[in-house]
Amino acid sequence: MSDGRLPLTLLGGALGSGKTTWARHQLYDGAFGAGLHVLVNEAAEVPVDDQLLVRAEGVTVLAGGCVCCTGQQALRAALRDLCDRRSRGAGPNRVLLETSGLADPGAIAANLRSDPILARHLRLDGILVAIDAVHALTQLAEEPLIHRQIAVADRLILTKVDVANPADLQRLQVGLGLRNPAAKIEGSQHGVTVALPSTPRDFPASLPASPNPPDPAVAAVLQLPADLDWAETMVWLSALLHARGDRVVRVKGVIPSAEGRLLVQSVRGVVEPPELLPPQPRDGDGRLVFLGRGFSETALEQSLRSFLDLPDAESSGCSEQEDGIAV
């Protein structure tokens, strides 16, 4: 029930789970109504996802840290500003916070409730968590964070159901229902809500247990050479992911080409077809953001320079022994 406070919806999920794709279609479909302001949290300094949410009436980017920890103050400041604008009759009717894939929605909710100003002017009306139906079982076995995201969700959105293994999809449906019986579970295909298949009552429902904490996550930004052809970029990226895709969980960025600005994305070693974006150039163009573990910006740069056979490339920094990112 509305109590006059500004409603806030949290959208969480693992790296590459399809949060932006889902939000993008919901905006197109008008699911959030008029007057929606979107806060986009990017773990890296270079934002990409905000360029895909142009149908929102306002977009604020919170880059360079997760809002559940290092980016807490930036989130509070942005939300206080929105609440202040609304009290003066110029603010949004609703806020959607799309978290980074490294964020814990439960920690964000707790931080917001502990702020006396935001608790008075802001109402958390739901936590939505996107679950990648293709990779969820692997993620559950590797990432403790996924288990925390599932536990606090009000809605669990199973994405990529059209390409998921049917048995894995059924296992997820039943298992997630047991892990969080209070959450509504729905399916999504390219952002469009779809019906999930019925599941037998006796279907095996065990999901992987939470593992020990993994190595710290890395958010690295690679500046591409200005004269690099986009096709060369894709060949290098494909080779890199083939060799070390187990460490590079997510790649995204916008690169220039003769056809226009191309959105490049990959999830767990699978490169998606580039998407042509509107022609307006952005400061982040020509850079790729890498999220994962066990590599560095230096190793990525040296790997690319070695691939291009540039004269001053130094192979020592990208050796398998040091960073495990050599192609």
HUSULTA-V235064 format. One record per pair of residues at least 24 apart in sequence whose ideal C-beta (glycine too) atoms are under 10 Angstrom apart, sorted by the first residue. I is the first residue (numbers start at 1). J is the second residue. D is the distance in whole Angstrom. If there is no record, write none. Layout:
# HUSULTA-V235064
I,J,D ; I,J,D
This chain:
# HUSULTA-V235064
1,123,10 ; 1,125,10 ; 2,123,8 ; 2,125,9 ; 3,123,6 ; 4,121,9 ; 4,123,9 ; 5,83,9 ; 5,86,9 ; 5,118,9 ; 5,119,9 ; 5,120,8 ; 5,121,6 ; 5,122,6 ; 5,123,4 ; 5,124,9 ; 5,125,9 ; 6,37,9 ; 6,79,8 ; 6,82,7 ; 6,83,6 ; 6,85,10 ; 6,86,6 ; 6,87,9 ; 6,91,7 ; 6,92,7 ; 6,93,8 ; 6,94,7 ; 6,95,6 ; 6,118,9 ; 6,121,6 ; 6,122,5 ; 6,123,7 ; 6,125,10 ; 7,32,10 ; 7,92,10 ; 7,93,8 ; 7,94,5 ; 7,95,7 ; 7,96,10 ; 7,122,8 ; 7,123,5 ; 7,124,8 ; 7,125,4 ; 7,126,8 ; 8,37,10 ; 8,39,9 ; 8,79,7 ; 8,82,9 ; 8,83,10 ; 8,94,8 ; 8,95,5 ; 8,96,8 ; 8,97,6 ; 8,108,10 ; 8,109,9 ; 8,112,8 ; 8,118,9 ; 8,122,5 ; 8,123,7 ; 8,124,5 ; 8,125,7 ; 8,126,9 ; 8,127,10 ; 9,36,9 ; 9,38,10 ; 9,94,7 ; 9,95,7 ; 9,96,5 ; 9,97,7 ; 9,98,9 ; 9,124,8 ; 9,125,6 ; 9,126,5 ; 9,127,8 ; 9,128,6 ; 9,154,9 ; 9,155,10 ; 10,39,10 ; 10,67,10 ; 10,95,10 ; 10,96,8 ; 10,97,5 ; 10,98,9 ; 10,99,7 ; 10,103,9 ; 10,105,5 ; 10,106,9 ; 10,108,6 ; 10,109,7 ; 10,112,9 ; 10,124,7 ; 10,125,9 ; 10,126,7 ; 10,127,5 ; 10,128,7 ; 10,129,9 ; 10,152,9 ; 10,153,9 ; 10,154,9 ; 11,38,9 ; 11,39,10 ; 11,40,10 ; 11,41,10 ; 11,96,6 ; 11,97,7 ; 11,98,5 ; 11,99,7 ; 11,105,8 ; 11,126,9 ; 11,127,8 ; 11,128,5 ; 11,129,8 ; 11,130,7 ; 11,155,10 ; 11,157,9 ; 12,41,10 ; 12,68,9 ; 12,97,9 ; 12,98,8 ; 12,99,5 ; 12,100,9 ; 12,101,8 ; 12,103,6 ; 12,104,8 ; 12,105,4 ; 12,106,9 ; 12,108,8 ; 12,127,7 ; 12,128,7 ; 12,129,5 ; 12,130,7 ; 12,145,9 ; 12,146,10 ; 12,148,10 ; 12,149,5 ; 12,150,10 ; 12,152,8 ; 12,153,8 ; 13,98,9 ; 13,99,8 ; 13,100,10 ; 13,101,7 ; 13,103,9 ; 13,105,9 ; 13,128,8 ; 13,129,5 ; 13,130,3 ; 13,131,7 ; 13,132,8 ; 13,136,10 ; 13,139,10 ; 13,146,9 ; 13,149,7 ; 13,150,10 ; 13,153,9 ; 13,156,9 ; 13,157,8 ; 13,159,8 ; 14,101,5 ; 14,102,9 ; 14,129,9 ; 14,130,8 ; 14,131,8 ; 14,132,6 ; 14,135,8 ; 14,136,8 ; 14,139,5 ; 14,140,9 ; 14,142,10 ; 14,143,7 ; 14,145,7 ; 14,146,5 ; 14,149,7 ; 14,249,8 ; 14,250,9 ; 14,267,9 ; 14,268,10 ; 15,43,9 ; 15,100,8 ; 15,101,3 ; 15,102,7 ; 15,132,9 ; 15,135,10 ; 15,139,9 ; 15,143,9 ; 15,145,10 ; 15,217,9 ; 15,219,10 ; 15,249,5 ; 15,250,4 ; 15,251,10 ; 15,252,10 ; 15,267,7 ; 15,268,8 ; 15,291,5 ; 15,292,8 ; 16,101,7 ; 16,130,10 ; 16,132,6 ; 16,134,10 ; 16,135,7 ; 16,139,9 ; 16,159,10 ; 16,160,10 ; 16,249,7 ; 16,250,5 ; 16,251,9 ; 16,252,9 ; 16,265,8 ; 16,266,8 ; 16,267,3 ; 16,268,7 ; 16,270,9 ; 16,272,10 ; 16,291,8 ; 17,101,7 ; 17,129,8 ; 17,130,4 ; 17,131,6 ; 17,132,4 ; 17,133,9 ; 17,134,10 ; 17,135,8 ; 17,136,8 ; 17,139,8 ; 17,146,9 ; 17,149,9 ; 17,157,9 ; 17,158,10 ; 17,159,6 ; 17,160,9 ; 17,250,10 ; 17,267,8 ; 18,130,5 ; 18,131,9 ; 18,132,6 ; 18,133,9 ; 18,134,10 ; 18,157,8 ; 18,158,9 ; 18,159,4 ; 18,160,6 ; 18,188,7 ; 18,189,10 ; 18,190,9 ; 18,191,7 ; 18,267,9 ; 19,49,8 ; 19,98,6 ; 19,99,8 ; 19,100,9 ; 19,101,8 ; 19,128,9 ; 19,129,9 ; 19,130,5 ; 19,132,10 ; 19,157,9 ; 19,159,8 ; 19,191,10 ; 20,48,9 ; 20,49,5 ; 20,50,9 ; 20,51,10 ; 20,52,5 ; 20,53,7 ; 20,98,7 ; 20,130,9 ; 20,191,9 ; 20,252,9 ; 20,265,9 ; 21,49,10 ; 21,52,8 ; 21,130,9 ; 21,159,7 ; 21,160,9 ; 21,188,8 ; 21,189,10 ; 21,190,6 ; 21,191,5 ; 21,192,10 ; 21,265,10 ; 21,272,10 ; 22,98,9 ; 22,128,8 ; 22,130,6 ; 22,157,6 ; 22,159,6 ; 22,188,6 ; 22,190,9 ; 22,191,5 ; 22,192,9 ; 22,193,9 ; 23,49,9 ; 23,52,8 ; 23,53,6 ; 23,55,10 ; 23,56,9 ; 23,96,7 ; 23,98,6 ; 23,128,9 ; 23,130,9 ; 23,191,8 ; 24,49,9 ; 24,52,5 ; 24,53,6 ; 24,54,9 ; 24,55,8 ; 24,56,10 ; 24,190,10 ; 24,191,6 ; 25,55,10 ; 25,188,8 ; 25,189,10 ; 25,190,7 ; 25,191,3 ; 25,192,6 ; 25,193,9 ; 26,55,9 ; 26,96,9 ; 26,128,10 ; 26,188,10 ; 26,191,7 ; 26,192,9 ; 26,193,9 ; 27,52,9 ; 27,53,6 ; 27,54,8 ; 27,55,4 ; 27,56,6 ; 27,57,10 ; 27,96,9 ; 27,191,9 ; 28,54,10 ; 28,55,6 ; 28,191,8 ; 28,192,10 ; 29,55,10 ; 29,191,9 ; 29,192,8 ; 29,193,9 ; 30,55,9 ; 31,193,9 ; 32,56,8 ; 32,57,10 ; 32,93,9 ; 32,94,6 ; 32,95,10 ; 32,96,6 ; 33,93,7 ; 33,94,7 ; 34,92,9 ; 34,93,6 ; 34,94,9 ; 35,86,9 ; 35,91,8 ; 35,92,5 ; 35,93,3 ; 35,94,6 ; 35,95,10 ; 36,92,6 ; 36,93,7 ; 36,94,5 ; 36,95,7 ; 36,96,6 ; 37,78,9 ; 37,79,10 ; 37,82,6 ; 37,85,9 ; 37,86,9 ; 37,91,8 ; 37,92,4 ; 37,93,9 ; 37,94,7 ; 37,95,5 ; 37,96,8 ; 37,97,10 ; 38,92,9 ; 38,94,10 ; 38,95,8 ; 38,96,5 ; 38,97,8 ; 38,98,7 ; 39,67,8 ; 39,74,10 ; 39,75,7 ; 39,78,6 ; 39,79,8 ; 39,82,8 ; 39,95,6 ; 39,96,7 ; 39,97,5 ; 39,98,7 ; 39,99,9 ; 40,96,9 ; 40,97,8 ; 40,98,5 ; 40,99,9 ; 40,100,9 ; 41,65,8 ; 41,66,7 ; 41,67,5 ; 41,68,9 ; 41,71,6 ; 41,74,9 ; 41,75,7 ; 41,78,10 ; 41,97,7 ; 41,98,7 ; 41,99,5 ; 41,100,5 ; 41,101,10 ; 41,102,9 ; 41,103,6 ; 41,108,9 ; 42,66,9 ; 42,67,10 ; 42,71,9 ; 42,98,9 ; 42,99,10 ; 42,100,6 ; 42,101,10 ; 42,219,8 ; 42,252,9 ; 42,284,10 ; 42,289,8 ; 42,291,10 ; 43,67,10 ; 43,70,9 ; 43,71,9 ; 43,99,9 ; 43,100,4 ; 43,101,7 ; 43,102,5 ; 43,103,8 ; 43,217,7 ; 43,218,9 ; 43,219,4 ; 43,250,9 ; 43,289,8 ; 43,291,6 ; 44,100,9 ; 44,218,10 ; 44,219,4 ; 44,220,7 ; 44,221,6 ; 44,252,9 ; 44,253,10 ; 44,284,9 ; 44,287,9 ; 44,288,10 ; 44,289,4 ; 44,290,8 ; 44,291,7 ; 45,219,8 ; 45,221,6 ; 45,284,9 ; 45,287,9 ; 45,289,9 ; 46,219,9 ; 46,221,5 ; 46,222,10 ; 46,223,9 ; 46,252,9 ; 46,253,7 ; 46,254,9 ; 46,282,9 ; 46,283,8 ; 46,284,4 ; 46,285,9 ; 46,286,10 ; 46,287,5 ; 46,288,9 ; 46,289,6 ; 47,252,10 ; 47,282,9 ; 47,283,9 ; 47,284,6 ; 47,289,9 ; 48,252,5 ; 48,253,6 ; 48,254,6 ; 48,263,7 ; 48,264,9 ; 48,265,8 ; 48,277,10 ; 48,282,9 ; 48,284,7 ; 48,285,10 ; 48,287,9 ; 48,288,9 ; 48,289,6 ; 49,98,7 ; 49,100,9 ; 49,252,8 ; 49,263,10 ; 49,289,10 ; 50,98,9 ; 50,282,9 ; 50,284,9 ; 51,254,7 ; 51,261,9 ; 51,263,8 ; 51,277,6 ; 51,278,8 ; 51,280,9 ; 51,282,7 ; 51,284,8 ; 51,285,10 ; 52,263,8 ; 52,275,9 ; 52,277,8 ; 53,96,9 ; 53,98,8 ; 54,277,10 ; 54,278,8 ; 56,92,9 ; 56,96,8 ; 57,92,7 ; 57,93,9 ; 57,94,10 ; 58,82,8 ; 58,85,10 ; 58,91,9 ; 58,92,6 ; 58,95,9 ; 59,96,10 ; 59,98,10 ; 60,95,9 ; 60,97,10 ; 61,284,10 ; 62,97,9 ; 62,98,10 ; 62,99,9 ; 62,100,9 ; 63,100,9 ; 63,219,10 ; 63,284,9 ; 63,289,10 ; 64,219,9 ; 65,100,8 ; 65,102,9 ; 65,103,10 ; 65,219,9 ; 66,99,7 ; 66,100,5 ; 66,101,9 ; 66,102,5 ; 66,103,4 ; 66,104,8 ; 66,107,9 ; 66,108,9 ; 66,217,9 ; 66,219,9 ; 67,97,7 ; 67,99,6 ; 67,100,8 ; 67,103,6 ; 67,104,10 ; 67,105,10 ; 67,107,9 ; 67,108,6 ; 67,111,8 ; 67,112,10 ; 68,99,7 ; 68,100,9 ; 68,102,8 ; 68,103,4 ; 68,104,5 ; 68,105,8 ; 68,106,8 ; 68,107,4 ; 68,108,5 ; 68,109,9 ; 68,110,9 ; 68,111,7 ; 68,145,10 ; 69,102,9 ; 69,103,8 ; 69,104,8 ; 69,107,7 ; 69,108,9 ; 69,111,9 ; 71,99,10 ; 71,100,8 ; 71,103,9 ; 71,108,10 ; 72,107,9 ; 72,108,8 ; 72,111,6 ; 72,112,10 ; 72,115,9 ; 73,111,10 ; 75,99,10 ; 75,103,10 ; 75,108,7 ; 75,111,8 ; 75,112,8 ; 75,115,10 ; 75,118,9 ; 76,111,8 ; 76,112,8 ; 76,114,10 ; 76,115,6 ; 76,117,8 ; 76,118,7 ; 79,112,7 ; 79,115,8 ; 79,117,9 ; 79,118,6 ; 79,121,9 ; 79,122,6 ; 80,115,8 ; 80,117,6 ; 80,118,7 ; 80,121,8 ; 80,122,9 ; 82,118,10 ; 82,121,9 ; 82,122,9 ; 83,117,7 ; 83,118,7 ; 83,120,9 ; 83,121,4 ; 83,122,6 ; 84,117,9 ; 84,121,8 ; 86,121,8 ; 86,122,10 ; 87,121,7 ; 91,121,10 ; 94,125,8 ; 95,122,8 ; 95,124,10 ; 95,125,10 ; 96,128,9 ; 97,124,10 ; 97,127,10 ; 98,128,10 ; 98,130,10 ; 99,127,10 ; 99,129,10 ; 99,149,9 ; 100,217,10 ; 100,219,8 ; 100,250,10 ; 100,291,8 ; 101,130,9 ; 101,143,10 ; 101,145,9 ; 101,146,10 ; 101,149,10 ; 101,217,9 ; 101,219,10 ; 101,249,8 ; 101,250,7 ; 101,267,10 ; 101,291,7 ; 102,143,10 ; 102,145,7 ; 102,216,10 ; 102,217,5 ; 102,218,10 ; 102,219,8 ; 102,249,10 ; 102,250,10 ; 102,291,7 ; 103,145,8 ; 103,149,9 ; 104,144,10 ; 104,145,6 ; 104,148,5 ; 104,149,7 ; 104,151,10 ; 104,152,8 ; 105,129,7 ; 105,145,10 ; 105,148,8 ; 105,149,6 ; 105,151,10 ; 105,152,5 ; 105,153,7 ; 105,154,10 ; 106,148,6 ; 106,149,8 ; 106,151,7 ; 106,152,4 ; 106,153,9 ; 107,148,8 ; 107,152,9 ; 108,152,9 ; 109,152,7 ; 110,152,10 ; 124,154,10 ; 125,154,9 ; 126,153,9 ; 126,154,5 ; 126,155,7 ; 126,184,10 ; 127,152,6 ; 127,153,5 ; 127,154,5 ; 127,155,8 ; 127,156,10 ; 127,183,9 ; 128,153,7 ; 128,154,7 ; 128,155,5 ; 128,156,8 ; 128,157,6 ; 128,183,10 ; 128,184,10 ; 128,186,10 ; 129,153,4 ; 129,154,9 ; 129,155,7 ; 129,156,6 ; 129,157,7 ; 129,176,10 ; 129,180,9 ; 129,183,8 ; 130,155,10 ; 130,156,8 ; 130,157,5 ; 130,158,8 ; 130,159,5 ; 130,160,10 ; 130,188,8 ; 131,156,6 ; 131,157,7 ; 131,158,5 ; 131,159,7 ; 131,160,9 ; 131,172,7 ; 131,176,7 ; 131,185,9 ; 131,188,9 ; 132,158,8 ; 132,159,6 ; 132,160,6 ; 132,164,9 ; 132,172,10 ; 132,267,7 ; 132,268,8 ; 133,157,10 ; 133,158,5 ; 133,159,6 ; 133,160,5 ; 133,161,5 ; 133,162,9 ; 133,163,8 ; 133,164,4 ; 133,165,8 ; 133,168,7 ; 133,169,5 ; 133,172,6 ; 133,173,9 ; 133,187,8 ; 133,188,9 ; 133,189,10 ; 133,196,10 ; 134,159,8 ; 134,160,5 ; 134,161,9 ; 134,162,10 ; 134,163,6 ; 134,164,5 ; 134,165,8 ; 134,168,8 ; 134,169,9 ; 134,267,8 ; 134,268,8 ; 134,270,8 ; 135,159,10 ; 135,160,8 ; 135,164,9 ; 135,168,10 ; 135,249,9 ; 135,267,7 ; 135,268,5 ; 135,269,10 ; 135,270,9 ; 136,160,9 ; 136,164,9 ; 136,168,8 ; 136,169,9 ; 136,171,9 ; 136,172,6 ; 136,175,9 ; 136,176,9 ; 136,207,8 ; 136,208,9 ; 137,164,10 ; 137,165,9 ; 137,168,6 ; 137,171,7 ; 137,172,7 ; 137,175,9 ; 137,207,7 ; 137,208,6 ; 138,168,10 ; 138,208,8 ; 138,246,10 ; 138,268,8 ; 139,208,9 ; 139,249,9 ; 139,268,9 ; 140,172,9 ; 140,175,9 ; 140,176,10 ; 140,179,10 ; 140,207,6 ; 140,208,4 ; 140,209,8 ; 140,210,8 ; 140,211,9 ; 141,207,9 ; 141,208,4 ; 141,209,8 ; 141,210,9 ; 141,211,6 ; 142,208,8 ; 142,210,10 ; 142,211,6 ; 142,214,6 ; 142,246,10 ; 142,249,9 ; 142,293,10 ; 143,208,10 ; 143,210,9 ; 143,211,7 ; 143,213,9 ; 143,214,7 ; 143,217,9 ; 143,249,9 ; 144,209,10 ; 144,210,5 ; 144,211,6 ; 144,212,8 ; 144,213,6 ; 144,214,8 ; 145,210,9 ; 145,213,9 ; 145,214,9 ; 145,217,9 ; 146,207,10 ; 146,208,9 ; 146,210,8 ; 146,211,10 ; 147,179,8 ; 147,207,9 ; 147,208,9 ; 147,209,8 ; 147,210,4 ; 147,211,9 ; 148,210,8 ; 149,180,10 ; 150,175,10 ; 150,176,6 ; 150,179,6 ; 150,180,6 ; 150,183,8 ; 150,207,9 ; 151,179,7 ; 151,180,6 ; 151,183,9 ; 151,210,10 ; 152,180,8 ; 152,183,9 ; 153,179,10 ; 153,180,6 ; 153,182,9 ; 153,183,5 ; 153,184,9 ; 153,185,9 ; 154,180,9 ; 154,182,7 ; 154,183,6 ; 154,184,7 ; 155,180,10 ; 155,183,6 ; 155,184,5 ; 155,185,8 ; 155,186,7 ; 156,180,7 ; 156,183,5 ; 156,184,7 ; 156,185,5 ; 156,186,7 ; 157,183,10 ; 157,184,9 ; 157,185,8 ; 157,186,6 ; 157,187,8 ; 157,188,5 ; 157,191,10 ; 157,193,8 ; 158,185,7 ; 158,186,7 ; 158,187,5 ; 158,188,7 ; 158,189,10 ; 158,194,9 ; 158,196,7 ; 159,187,8 ; 159,188,5 ; 159,189,8 ; 159,190,9 ; 159,191,8 ; 160,187,9 ; 160,188,8 ; 160,189,7 ; 160,190,8 ; 160,267,9 ; 161,186,10 ; 161,187,4 ; 161,188,7 ; 161,189,6 ; 161,194,6 ; 161,195,9 ; 161,196,7 ; 161,197,9 ; 162,187,9 ; 162,188,9 ; 162,189,5 ; 162,190,8 ; 162,192,10 ; 162,194,8 ; 163,189,9 ; 163,270,10 ; 164,189,10 ; 166,197,7 ; 167,203,9 ; 167,204,9 ; 169,196,8 ; 169,197,7 ; 169,199,9 ; 170,196,9 ; 170,197,7 ; 170,198,9 ; 170,199,5 ; 170,200,8 ; 170,203,5 ; 170,204,9 ; 170,205,9 ; 171,199,9 ; 171,203,7 ; 171,204,6 ; 171,205,7 ; 171,206,8 ; 171,207,7 ; 172,196,9 ; 172,199,10 ; 172,205,9 ; 172,207,7 ; 173,197,8 ; 173,198,9 ; 173,199,5 ; 173,203,8 ; 173,205,9 ; 174,199,5 ; 174,200,9 ; 174,201,9 ; 174,202,10 ; 174,203,5 ; 174,204,8 ; 174,205,4 ; 174,206,9 ; 174,207,9 ; 175,203,9 ; 175,204,9 ; 175,205,5 ; 175,206,7 ; 175,207,4 ; 175,208,9 ; 176,205,9 ; 176,207,7 ; 177,205,8 ; 178,205,6 ; 178,206,9 ; 178,207,8 ; 179,205,9 ; 179,207,7 ; 214,293,6 ; 214,294,10 ; 215,247,9 ; 215,292,10 ; 215,293,5 ; 215,294,6 ; 216,293,7 ; 216,294,10 ; 217,249,8 ; 217,291,7 ; 217,292,7 ; 217,293,6 ; 218,247,9 ; 218,248,9 ; 218,249,9 ; 218,290,7 ; 218,291,7 ; 218,292,6 ; 218,293,6 ; 218,294,7 ; 218,295,6 ; 218,296,7 ; 218,297,9 ; 218,299,10 ; 218,300,10 ; 219,250,9 ; 219,289,7 ; 219,290,8 ; 219,291,6 ; 219,292,9 ; 219,297,9 ; 220,248,9 ; 220,251,10 ; 220,288,9 ; 220,289,7 ; 220,290,5 ; 220,291,8 ; 220,292,8 ; 220,295,7 ; 220,296,6 ; 220,297,4 ; 220,298,9 ; 220,299,8 ; 220,300,6 ; 220,301,9 ; 220,325,10 ; 221,253,9 ; 221,284,9 ; 221,287,6 ; 221,288,7 ; 221,289,6 ; 221,290,8 ; 221,297,6 ; 221,300,9 ; 222,251,9 ; 222,253,8 ; 222,286,10 ; 222,287,6 ; 222,288,5 ; 222,289,8 ; 222,290,7 ; 222,297,7 ; 222,299,10 ; 222,300,5 ; 222,301,6 ; 222,303,9 ; 222,304,7 ; 223,286,7 ; 223,287,5 ; 223,288,9 ; 223,297,9 ; 223,300,10 ; 223,301,8 ; 223,304,10 ; 224,253,8 ; 224,255,6 ; 224,256,9 ; 224,285,9 ; 224,286,5 ; 224,287,7 ; 224,288,7 ; 224,301,10 ; 224,304,8 ; 225,286,9 ; 225,304,8 ; 225,305,9 ; 225,308,8 ; 225,310,8 ; 226,256,9 ; 226,286,7 ; 228,255,8 ; 228,256,9 ; 228,286,8 ; 228,304,8 ; 228,308,8 ; 229,255,10 ; 229,256,10 ; 229,257,8 ; 229,258,9 ; 230,255,5 ; 230,256,7 ; 230,257,4 ; 230,258,8 ; 230,259,8 ; 230,261,10 ; 230,262,6 ; 230,264,8 ; 230,274,7 ; 231,257,8 ; 231,258,10 ; 232,304,9 ; 232,307,8 ; 232,308,7 ; 233,257,9 ; 233,262,9 ; 233,264,7 ; 233,274,10 ; 233,286,10 ; 233,288,8 ; 233,304,8 ; 233,307,10 ; 234,262,9 ; 234,264,7 ; 234,266,10 ; 234,271,7 ; 234,274,7 ; 235,307,8 ; 236,303,8 ; 236,304,6 ; 236,306,10 ; 236,307,5 ; 236,308,8 ; 236,327,7 ; 237,264,7 ; 237,266,7 ; 237,271,6 ; 237,288,8 ; 237,290,10 ; 237,304,9 ; 237,307,10 ; 237,327,10 ; 238,266,9 ; 238,269,9 ; 238,271,6 ; 238,327,10 ; 239,303,9 ; 239,307,7 ; 239,327,5 ; 240,266,10 ; 240,269,10 ; 240,290,9 ; 240,295,10 ; 240,300,8 ; 240,303,6 ; 240,304,8 ; 240,307,8 ; 240,325,7 ; 240,326,9 ; 240,327,5 ; 241,266,6 ; 241,267,10 ; 241,268,9 ; 241,269,5 ; 241,270,8 ; 241,271,7 ; 241,327,9 ; 242,269,7 ; 242,271,10 ; 242,327,8 ; 243,269,10 ; 243,303,9 ; 243,320,9 ; 243,324,9 ; 243,325,8 ; 243,326,7 ; 243,327,5 ; 244,269,9 ; 244,292,9 ; 244,294,8 ; 244,295,7 ; 244,299,10 ; 244,303,9 ; 244,320,9 ; 244,323,9 ; 244,324,6 ; 244,325,5 ; 244,326,8 ; 244,327,8 ; 245,269,3 ; 245,270,8 ; 245,271,10 ; 245,292,9 ; 246,292,9 ; 246,293,9 ; 246,294,9 ; 246,324,9 ; 247,290,9 ; 247,292,5 ; 247,293,6 ; 247,294,4 ; 247,295,6 ; 247,323,9 ; 247,324,6 ; 247,325,7 ; 248,290,6 ; 248,291,8 ; 248,292,4 ; 248,293,9 ; 248,294,9 ; 248,295,7 ; 248,300,9 ; 248,325,8 ; 249,290,9 ; 249,291,6 ; 249,292,4 ; 249,293,8 ; 250,289,8 ; 250,290,7 ; 250,291,4 ; 250,292,7 ; 251,288,6 ; 251,289,7 ; 251,290,5 ; 251,291,8 ; 251,292,9 ; 252,287,10 ; 252,288,7 ; 252,289,5 ; 252,290,9 ; 252,291,8 ; 253,284,7 ; 253,285,8 ; 253,286,8 ; 253,287,6 ; 253,288,4 ; 253,289,6 ; 253,290,9 ; 254,281,9 ; 254,282,7 ; 254,284,6 ; 254,285,5 ; 254,286,8 ; 254,287,8 ; 254,288,9 ; 254,289,10 ; 255,285,7 ; 255,286,6 ; 255,287,8 ; 255,288,7 ; 256,281,8 ; 256,285,6 ; 256,286,6 ; 261,285,6 ; 261,286,10 ; 264,288,7 ; 264,289,10 ; 265,289,10 ; 266,290,9 ; 268,292,9 ; 290,325,9 ; 292,325,10 ; 293,324,10 ; 294,323,7 ; 294,324,5 ; 294,325,8 ; 295,322,10 ; 295,323,5 ; 295,324,7 ; 295,325,4 ; 296,322,9 ; 296,323,6 ; 296,325,8 ; 298,322,9 ; 298,323,8 ; 298,325,10 ; 299,323,4 ; 299,324,8 ; 299,325,4 ; 299,326,8 ; 300,325,6 ; 302,326,8 ; 303,327,5
